[in-house]
Amino acid sequence: MASQAAPAQEWAKRMFKEHKHDFGTVARGAKIEYEFKFQNIFVEDIHIAGVRTSCGCTSPYIKDDKRTYKTWEEGSIVAKLNTKSFIGHKSASIIVTIDRPYYAEVQLSIKSQIRSDVVFTPGVVEFGTLDQGKTDEKSVTVDYAGRHDWEIVDVRSGNPHFEVELTEKQRGGGRVAYEMLVRLKGDHPSGYINDQLTIVTNDNATKTIPLTVEGRVSSPLTVSPATFSLGQLEPGETVTKQLVVRSKSAFKITEIKCDGGDCFEFKKPDESKTLQIIPVTYTAGETPGKMVHTIHIDTDLSGASATCVATATVVSSSDGD
């Protein structure tokens, strides 16, 4: 770890995966954010004293207002564009101030082009919280002022659980308006939704405009503990702990899988109950370090599923001495 202020600037910068982001062209009124992700790769705890910006066009904040990070913990600095108050080309520097274990400042930069001729109302597709298996739909108005022949030719998304219905409502006097109905299908998995729709137009200068989609799909299942700590193990060491899965209705577990591969073994219950206990056996690999894996639990309860995060720290024999 650095012992002087100047070197400290460099180690602080190394924690961030990216230092620049171009938002591209966005609509006025749209909710546009970007997360600059970082990880504490050092032994000492890191404390973020604050963030500030060089331009009012951007409002930065620390995600979840978490300020202290231990070794290997991850976090994000979120840059939010103020698209309701600013238009045109904008750029800003975001300064992240770290005061422990040493003082350092990390500079992040953003730029964007906020269009004044395209307006989204509301600026985000917000589904809120809904139960898994339910469908919902939200309406967004897209207003354009300028060319009489301006058109939306397509709406794209990498999320197969969205459906979009587009209806032209107005055209004339240099103004065009569309109603966009965004539908969330019932087969969407549980968890948070933080996605984008891409509005494709016939404007050769700027063909695409992003629209943020947010929400949360709540599973009827609860898993405890949600964060499954397997403790500190030496290579090859094995530990067995229990996961508890609950629901108001009786259910049967159909499949349990994990991205940890052969490190995990699960004993799947056979009966249909409102409370299921799953013995989980983990065998530590040969590589030292912190391991993070996601366990997926599928059931026969209207296709409902649940996940939990399993963590373990593998240490060498010499580290344990």
C-alpha positions, 0 to 999 in steps of 0.5 A: 500500500502507498505511504505517500499522498501521490502514490495514494492517488494511483492505488485509489485509481486502480480500484476503479474498472472505468474512469470515463463514460459517454452517455451518447445522445439522450432525450430530455426528461429521461432518467439516465444513470451510470455506475462507475464500479470499484473494488477494494483490492487492498488489505486496509479498509477504504473509506469514501468521504464524499463525491462532488462534480464540476457541473450541475448537469450531473448529480453523483452519489455513492450507491446505497450510501455505503462508505466503508469497504473491506478487502474485496468488497465492491461498490459503485459511484453513480453518475445521474444526468440532470436531463430536465434542467440541461440540454446540449453537449455536456461534460463533467468531472466527478471527484471521489474523495477517499480519506482512509487509510490515506487521502486520495482523489479519483477523477471520473469523467462523463459526457453526453448530448441531451436533446431538446427536441425529444422528450420522454414523459415520464422519463423512466419506465417504472414498474415498481414491485410486483409478484413473480408470475404477474404481468404489468404495463406502463405508458410513456409519451414520446414527443418530438419537435422538428422534422415533419417526417421524423419517425420511430422505426423500432424499439429494441431490448436485450430483455426477452421479458419486455413487449412494446406496443407503439402508437402514433398519436400526433403528426403535424405542424412540426410535432410528432407524438407517440404513445409507447406501451411497455409490458412486463411479461409474467415469465420474468425471473425474480429480482431487480430490473435495471434495463434499457429500451433502445428507441430507433428513429429515422434520424440519420444524425442520431438514430438511437435514444435510450429509455431506462426500465426499472422495477422489482419482481418479488418471488413468493419464496424466501430464502434464509440466509439470503447471504450464505456464508460458508466461512474460512476453509483450507483447500480441499476442506469440506463444510455442510450448512443448511438453507431454509426456503419458505412460502405461504403455499406448499411447494416442491423443489424441482432443481438446485444449481450453482455457478460454483460447479463441482464445489457444491453438493445439494440434498434436494427434499422430495416432499411438498411443504411450505418450509424446505430445508436444503443441506448444502455441502461445499468443498474448497478449491485449490485457489486461495481467495474469496469465492462468491457463487449464486445458488438457484432454486427452482420450484413447482410453485407457478414456476417461482424460483429463488436465489441466494449468494454463497461466499467462502474464503479459501486460505492456504495452510500457511495463512491459517497458522 
